[in-house]
Amino acid sequence: MTKKTDVLAEEVNGLAQDFEGLWRALTRDPNKEARRERAWAMLSGAFGVAATMAARRAVAKLWPILTGEPAPNFKPAITQTEPGASPAEVSQG
């Protein structure tokens, strides 16, 4: 058989949780929180993209130094073509 103090403690705990939920509902704006979460996702995604690009550039520069070979999948800068020259003429020399 449960004691009155245990039952009272459970009821007070439930009441505290209800008040906490009420406080959250009164003080928080779900739309504002959703905007903040989207902003965080976009900011962290942008930093992830920037870090990836910087890492790829750094590795592309280090690879020839470390191995003596051009980096795989590295595309050299596009050379300037003469006006009126077709890309086939430029690639042939």
Buried (B, 14 or more C-beta within 10 A) or exposed (E): EEEEEEEEEEEEEEEEEEEEEEEEEEEEEEEEEEEEEEEEEEEEEEEEEEEEEEEEEEEBEEBEEEEEEEBEEEEEEEEEEEEEEEEEEEEEE
